[in-house]
Each structure stands twice: as structure tokens, then as C-alpha cells.
Amino acid sequence: MMLGMKPHFLQLNLGWNAEPNAPNPQVEVLGNDVLLRFHVNPFQFGEFQHHEIGFLRFVNCVRFRLGRTNDEGWYRGQCRFSNIAPKWGEFYEIFGDDTSTKGPTDWCPVSTKSTGDLHHFLFYFRDNTFESVAERCVIERRDDNAIEAKGKRLPRLGR
């Protein structure tokens, strides 16, 4: 990441999103990976059913956070990306943001053994914000992952 750049955002959730009212995000650390679990949005995307779950895996994660910034705080300008992120409620890769010297202080360290390029991921949920710095993000391959079952994909990272 280059210091001093204005952050740029690549939206990663194309054709899917988290449930807008009660996404219930949960994080599980699995070795050097972080698994993010949340309810998917059946209101905007009719192929999903109520209470279906989406899973994203952040591979070789260095750190993550599940913080308290919510939609009201974002619209009131209380989030560091309030006036520059394209939209509330989306999943992004961020380019040009230096998270090591500014921003939240509630990061949870996962691994210090990253061997590849790191990417900064941001997912705005209704009452929480998830962030991760990891080598990559993938849609978790498992039978109960509604995102994977519906054939959704992530755009190529690192543009």
C-alpha cells in the first residue's frame, strides 16, 4: 500500500450482499485464516432464501476487526470512510489506505507470517464493520454457503 494516497474502493459483492436488518456477522479464526459468517440478503437478491448463510475466508490474515461503526454513524460522517466510500453496506477491497498508523485501534492480530501481497478488505454490516488485512479473500467452499451454492464469484483482486 502506498502512503499518502486517497483510498480507492473496489466493490467485491456483485450479485449478493449481507442481510440489511440482522446480518449477524460472526468471526472464527482458523489457524492463519479468518472465516466470516453472515446472513445473506434475500430482499435484494431473490435467489437467496431467508436465513441462508454466506461464508468468506480471509487467507493468511495478518489482522482483522469487527467494530461498532454502524449505518447511522456512517451517514453522520463518524466513520473514517463516510465521505469517501461509494456506498454503505457493501464489501470492498481498499487501495491506498494506511491502516497501520491511523484508524481503528481494536485490531485482532492473527499471523505475522504473511508471504504474499496484503489486501485491505472492508465489509459494512448494519451494526458492525468488518475489516481484514490478508493475502486474499475467497468464497468458502462448503455445502451450507449460500453465496457459493448460487455460483457467485469475487472479482479479481489487486487491481
C-alpha positions as CSV (number, residue, x, y, z in Angstrom):
1,M,0.0,0.0,0.0
2,M,1.3,3.4,-0.8
3,L,1.2,6.1,1.9
4,G,-0.5,9.4,1.4
5,M,-2.9,8.2,-1.3
6,K,-6.6,8.9,-1.2
7,P,-8.3,5.5,-0.6
8,H,-9.9,3.8,-3.6
9,F,-12.6,1.1,-3.3
10,L,-13.3,-1.9,-5.4
11,Q,-16.7,-3.4,-4.7
12,L,-16.4,-7.2,-4.3
13,N,-20.0,-8.2,-3.6
14,L,-21.5,-8.5,-7.1
15,G,-25.0,-10.1,-7.1
16,W,-25.1,-10.8,-3.4
17,N,-24.9,-8.9,-0.1
18,A,-25.5,-9.3,3.6
19,E,-28.9,-9.2,5.1
20,P,-29.7,-5.5,5.8
21,N,-31.6,-5.9,9.0
22,A,-29.9,-8.6,11.0
23,P,-26.8,-9.9,9.2
24,N,-25.4,-11.4,12.5
25,P,-21.7,-11.3,11.4
26,Q,-19.5,-13.8,13.2
27,V,-15.8,-14.3,13.0
28,E,-13.8,-17.5,13.6
29,V,-10.0,-17.8,13.5
30,L,-8.8,-21.0,11.8
31,G,-5.0,-21.1,12.0
32,N,-3.8,-18.2,9.8
33,D,-7.2,-17.7,8.2
34,V,-10.3,-15.8,9.3
35,L,-13.8,-17.1,8.5
36,L,-16.5,-14.5,8.3
37,R,-20.1,-15.8,8.6
38,F,-23.3,-13.7,7.9
39,H,-26.9,-13.9,6.8
40,V,-27.3,-13.1,3.1
41,N,-29.8,-10.6,1.6
42,P,-32.9,-12.3,0.3
43,F,-34.7,-8.9,-0.1
44,Q,-32.5,-7.5,-2.8
45,F,-31.4,-10.8,-4.3
46,G,-34.3,-13.2,-4.8
47,E,-32.3,-16.3,-5.4
48,F,-31.4,-16.3,-1.7
49,Q,-33.8,-17.6,1.0
50,H,-34.4,-16.1,4.5
51,H,-31.8,-17.2,7.0
52,E,-29.3,-18.5,4.4
53,I,-25.7,-18.0,5.4
54,G,-22.7,-16.7,3.5
55,F,-19.1,-17.5,4.3
56,L,-15.9,-15.7,3.3
57,R,-12.4,-16.9,4.1
58,F,-9.6,-14.4,4.5
59,V,-6.5,-16.4,3.7
60,N,-3.2,-15.7,5.6
61,C,-4.8,-13.0,7.6
62,V,-2.5,-10.6,9.4
63,R,-5.2,-8.9,11.4
64,F,-9.0,-8.3,11.5
65,R,-11.6,-6.3,13.4
66,L,-15.3,-6.4,13.9
67,G,-16.1,-2.9,15.1
68,R,-19.0,-0.9,16.2
69,T,-19.4,1.6,13.3
70,N,-23.0,1.3,12.1
71,D,-25.1,2.7,9.4
72,E,-26.2,5.8,11.4
73,G,-22.6,6.6,12.3
74,W,-21.6,6.2,8.6
75,Y,-24.3,8.6,7.4
76,R,-23.4,11.1,10.2
77,G,-19.8,11.1,9.0
78,Q,-18.5,9.3,12.1
79,C,-16.6,6.6,10.1
80,R,-13.2,7.3,8.6
81,F,-14.6,6.3,5.2
82,S,-18.0,8.0,5.5
83,N,-17.4,10.7,2.9
84,I,-15.2,8.7,0.5
85,A,-16.6,5.1,0.3
86,P,-19.0,4.7,-2.5
87,K,-21.9,3.2,-0.5
88,W,-22.9,1.9,2.9
89,G,-23.4,-1.8,3.3
90,E,-21.1,-3.1,0.7
91,F,-17.9,-5.3,0.7
92,Y,-14.8,-3.7,-0.7
93,E,-11.1,-4.0,-1.2
94,I,-9.4,-0.7,-0.3
95,F,-6.4,0.6,-2.1
96,G,-4.2,3.4,-0.7
97,D,-5.3,3.4,3.0
98,D,-2.6,3.1,5.6
99,T,-4.3,1.2,8.4
100,S,-1.1,0.7,10.4
101,T,-0.8,4.4,11.5
102,K,-4.4,5.7,11.5
103,G,-7.9,4.5,12.0
104,P,-9.2,2.0,14.5
105,T,-7.2,0.6,17.3
106,D,-9.2,-2.5,18.0
107,W,-7.5,-4.8,15.5
108,C,-7.1,-8.5,16.5
109,P,-3.7,-9.9,15.3
110,V,-3.8,-13.3,13.6
111,S,-0.5,-14.1,12.0
112,T,2.9,-12.4,11.4
113,K,3.9,-14.9,8.7
114,S,2.5,-13.4,5.5
115,T,4.4,-14.3,2.4
116,G,2.3,-12.6,-0.3
117,D,0.9,-9.2,-1.0
118,L,-1.6,-7.9,1.5
119,H,-5.0,-6.6,0.7
120,H,-7.3,-4.5,2.9
121,F,-10.9,-5.7,3.0
122,L,-13.9,-3.8,4.4
123,F,-17.5,-5.0,4.8
124,Y,-20.1,-2.7,6.2
125,F,-22.8,-4.5,8.1
126,R,-25.9,-2.8,9.7
127,D,-24.4,-2.5,13.2
128,N,-20.8,-3.5,12.6
129,T,-17.9,-3.0,10.3
130,F,-15.6,-5.9,9.5
131,E,-12.1,-5.2,8.3
132,S,-9.3,-7.6,7.4
133,V,-5.7,-7.4,6.1
134,A,-5.0,-10.7,4.4
135,E,-3.3,-12.1,1.3
136,R,-6.7,-12.8,-0.3
137,C,-10.4,-13.4,0.2
138,V,-12.2,-16.4,-1.2
139,I,-15.8,-17.6,-1.1
140,E,-15.6,-20.5,1.3
141,R,-16.3,-23.8,-0.4
142,R,-18.9,-25.6,1.7
143,D,-22.3,-27.0,1.2
144,D,-24.1,-24.5,3.5
145,N,-22.5,-21.4,1.9
146,A,-25.4,-19.8,0.0
147,I,-23.0,-17.5,-1.9
148,E,-21.1,-20.5,-3.3
149,A,-24.2,-22.5,-3.9
150,K,-25.6,-19.8,-6.1
151,G,-22.4,-19.6,-8.1
152,K,-21.4,-16.1,-7.1
153,R,-17.8,-15.1,-7.6
154,L,-15.4,-12.4,-6.4
155,P,-13.8,-10.1,-8.9
156,R,-10.0,-10.4,-9.4
157,L,-8.2,-8.7,-6.5
158,G,-5.3,-6.4,-6.6
159,R,-6.2,-4.1,-9.5
